[in-house]
Amino acid sequence: MKAGASKGNGVRKLSQLLGVEQEEVMYIATTETTTMIEWAGYGVAVANAIPEVREITKKTRRGATIQELVLKK
């Protein structure tokens, strides 16, 4: 893997290329490090996410579909 390559860097770069503001990015996580969740404008934890992830997210997905979360954002 290329040095500096990560999901987080990919999401950042893609959002820049698409002209999507950081505040508009939704990041859904389970066990990933908290860096991307903190960076994204809207962090979401799935119901079975590790406690560290659930603590810093704005919303926990409990039975809601991703579409419902996006529409309710």
N, C-alpha and C positions, 0 to 999 in steps of 0.2 A: 504494500500500500504506500502511496506517495506520502512523504512527510507533510504533516499538517492536515491530512485528509480525515474527515470525520463527518458524522451526520450533522452535527452542529454547524460546521463550516459550510457544508453543502446547503443547508437551509438558509443560512445567512446570504450566501452567494446567489442562490436562486431567488430569494426575495428581492435582492438588489437588481438582478437582471429583469425581473418582472415588474419592478417598480412598486412592490408591496412594502408598505411601512412596517417597521418592527411591531408597532402596536396592533397591527392587523393580523399578525401571525399567530395561529393556534398550534400549540405543540401538545400532543397527547402522549403520556408516558406511563410506564409501569415500573421499571427498575433502572432506567438510565440515570446518569449523573444529573445533578440538579442544574447544571450550567445552562442548558438550553431551555429548561422550564422557566428559569429566572429571566432569561433573555427575551423569550417570546412575550408578546403582549397579552396572551391569554393561555395560561398553562392549565392543562386538564389531566387529572389522574384517573386511570381506570379503577374500578372498585377494589381490585386485588393488588393495587400498587403498593410498593414498600412504604412504610410510614414516613420516611424522609421526603419522598415524592409527594405524598398526600398533604403533608404539612405546608408545603410552599405553593401548592396550586390553588387557583381561585375556584375551581370546581372539581368535584369528583363525579365521575360518570357512574351512576347507579341505575342501570336499566335504560338510560337514555341512549338513543342512537346518536351517532356522530352528526347526522343531519339535524337532529333536534338541538344538539349543543350549538351548532353553527347558527341556526336560525334564532336561538335564544340569546346568543352572544350580544 
